[in-house]
Amino acid sequence: MGRPKLSSKQILEDAAAELFLEQTYTGTTIDQVARRAGVSRNTFFNYFGSKSDLLWVDVDTALDALDTALASAASTATAASAATFAARIDTVCAALAAVAHQHPHSRVPLGFTQREIMGTSAELQASGLIRMSRAMSLIERSIGTPTVPSGTDPLVVRSFAAAVVAAAAAGAMHWASAGVARGELSDDIERAIRPVCSGFGA
């Protein structure tokens, strides 16, 4: 009583987590997830494009938030404040930290913390590349909007995007694996990306 009603998407997430723990990721089908959740197969595909998307709900939400944050920063920046590569790096790093700060402390993806029991390691590596590529594209686009600052090597822009995304991923994995000693996600993300932001900014 008094608890908010779960959405079909949340029910599907919970059902998938239960089944992955019971019979592993590869041993679970989409039909089984839908059946456990009490919804149809079509309802599953209203929320998820594939079974692997169930492992990335929080990350996909964060990427949507990063897209919004970067677009908002670009729309409010003055020509002077966005003129340098260093200034745009600061904007990206601030956006990453802000998105991490919004993440609920209790939302720790089981697909990461229970990957040995669930057998999700191989799938996380495979489908994780799609998310890293999207994050890099968002950052490259942000730095290159409307144009890359004069004198900036486009390869350096791409290198920064790759480095800061990898650092953020390392921070997130460190946070997820910390167990009961886990602090705030934003603290680990900021600590991980700070050297990258400072180095490329210089």
C-alpha positions in Angstrom: 0.0 0.0 0.0 1.2 3.5 -0.8 3.9 2.3 -3.3 3.7 3.7 -6.8 2.5 1.3 -9.4 5.4 -0.1 -11.5 5.4 0.6 -15.2 5.5 -2.3 -17.7 9.1 -1.3 -18.4 10.1 -1.6 -14.7 8.2 -4.9 -14.4 10.1 -6.2 -17.5 13.4 -5.1 -15.9 12.6 -6.9 -12.7 11.5 -10.0 -14.4 14.6 -10.1 -16.6 16.9 -9.7 -13.5 15.1 -12.6 -11.8 15.4 -14.9 -14.8 19.0 -14.0 -15.5 19.9 -14.8 -11.9 17.9 -18.1 -12.0 19.0 -19.4 -15.5 21.6 -17.0 -16.8 21.4 -14.4 -19.6 21.9 -16.8 -22.5 19.5 -19.3 -20.9 16.7 -16.8 -20.9 14.5 -15.9 -23.9 12.5 -12.7 -24.6 9.3 -14.8 -24.4 10.2 -16.0 -20.9 10.8 -12.4 -19.8 7.5 -11.3 -21.1 5.7 -14.2 -19.6 7.3 -13.6 -16.2 6.4 -9.9 -16.4 2.8 -10.8 -17.4 2.9 -8.9 -20.6 2.9 -9.7 -24.3 5.9 -10.1 -26.6 4.7 -7.0 -28.4 4.7 -5.0 -25.2 8.3 -6.1 -24.6 9.3 -4.6 -28.0 7.5 -1.4 -27.1 10.2 -0.7 -24.6 13.2 -2.7 -25.7 14.7 -3.3 -29.1 16.5 -6.5 -28.0 17.2 -8.6 -25.0 20.6 -7.0 -24.4 18.9 -3.6 -24.0 17.7 -4.9 -20.6 21.3 -4.7 -19.4 21.7 -1.0 -20.3 18.6 0.7 -19.1 20.4 3.1 -16.8 23.2 3.8 -19.3 20.8 4.5 -22.1 18.9 6.9 -19.8 22.2 8.6 -18.9 23.1 8.9 -22.6 19.7 10.6 -23.3 20.4 12.9 -20.4 23.9 13.7 -21.7 22.5 14.5 -25.1 20.1 16.9 -23.6 22.7 18.5 -21.3 25.2 19.0 -24.1 22.5 20.5 -26.4 21.4 22.8 -23.6 25.0 24.0 -23.0 25.5 24.6 -26.7 22.3 26.6 -27.0 23.2 28.9 -24.1 26.9 29.3 -24.7 28.1 32.6 -26.1 30.5 32.8 -29.0 33.2 33.9 -26.8 32.8 31.2 -24.2 32.7 28.4 -26.8 35.6 29.8 -28.8 38.3 27.5 -27.5 38.8 23.8 -27.4 39.5 24.0 -23.6 36.2 25.8 -23.0 34.3 23.1 -24.9 36.1 20.4 -23.0 35.0 22.0 -19.7 31.4 22.0 -20.9 31.6 18.3 -21.8 33.2 17.3 -18.5 30.6 19.4 -16.5 27.8 17.7 -18.4 29.2 14.2 -17.6 29.5 15.1 -14.0 25.9 16.6 -13.9 24.4 13.5 -15.5 26.2 11.2 -13.0 25.0 13.4 -10.2 21.4 12.8 -11.3 21.7 9.0 -11.0 19.9 7.5 -8.0 22.3 5.9 -5.5 20.2 2.8 -5.2 20.2 2.1 -9.0 23.1 -0.4 -9.4 22.8 -2.5 -12.5 22.7 -6.2 -11.6 23.9 -7.1 -15.0 27.3 -5.6 -14.0 27.5 -6.5 -10.3 26.2 -10.0 -10.8 27.7 -10.7 -14.2 29.4 -14.0 -13.2 26.1 -15.4 -11.9 24.0 -14.0 -14.8 26.7 -14.8 -17.4 26.5 -11.3 -18.9 30.2 -10.5 -19.4 30.4 -11.4 -23.1 27.1 -9.6 -23.9 28.2 -6.5 -21.9 31.4 -6.3 -23.9 29.6 -6.7 -27.2 26.6 -4.4 -26.7 28.7 -1.9 -24.6 30.5 -0.9 -27.8 27.3 0.6 -29.2 26.9 2.8 -26.1 30.5 3.9 -26.1 30.2 4.8 -29.7 27.1 6.8 -29.1 28.7 8.7 -26.2 31.7 9.5 -28.3 29.5 10.8 -31.1 27.5 13.0 -28.7 30.8 14.5 -27.4 32.4 15.0 -30.8 29.2 16.7 -32.1 29.2 18.9 -29.0 32.8 20.0 -29.5 32.3 20.5 -33.2 29.1 22.6 -33.0 29.0 24.8 -34.9 32.6 24.3 -35.9 35.7 22.9 -34.3 37.6 25.8 -32.7 40.3 27.2 -35.0 43.6 25.3 -34.9 42.1 22.2 -33.3 43.1 18.9 -34.9 39.9 16.8 -35.5 41.9 13.7 -34.5 42.5 15.3 -31.1 38.8 15.9 -30.7 38.1 12.3 -31.4 40.9 11.2 -29.1 39.4 13.3 -26.3 35.9 11.9 -26.9 37.3 8.3 -26.7 39.5 9.0 -23.7 36.8 10.8 -21.6 34.2 8.1 -22.4 36.6 5.3 -21.4 37.4 7.2 -18.2 33.7 7.7 -17.4 33.1 4.0 -18.0 36.0 3.1 -15.7 34.5 5.3 -13.0 31.1 3.8 -13.4 32.5 0.2 -13.2 34.5 1.1 -10.1 31.4 2.5 -8.5 29.2 -0.5 -9.4 31.8 -3.0 -8.1 32.4 -1.2 -4.8 29.7 -3.1 -2.9 28.6 -1.7 0.5 31.5 0.7 0.4 30.0 2.4 -2.6 29.9 6.2 -2.5 28.2 8.5 -5.0 28.5 7.7 -8.7 29.3 11.4 -9.5 32.4 11.2 -7.2 33.8 8.3 -9.0 33.0 9.7 -12.5 34.5 13.1 -11.7 37.7 11.4 -10.2 38.0 9.3 -13.3 37.5 12.0 -15.9 39.4 14.8 -14.2 42.9 13.8 -15.5 41.5 13.5 -19.1 39.8 16.8 -18.9 42.8 18.6 -17.4 45.2 17.0 -19.9 43.3 17.7 -23.0 42.3 21.2 -21.8 46.0 22.1 -21.4 
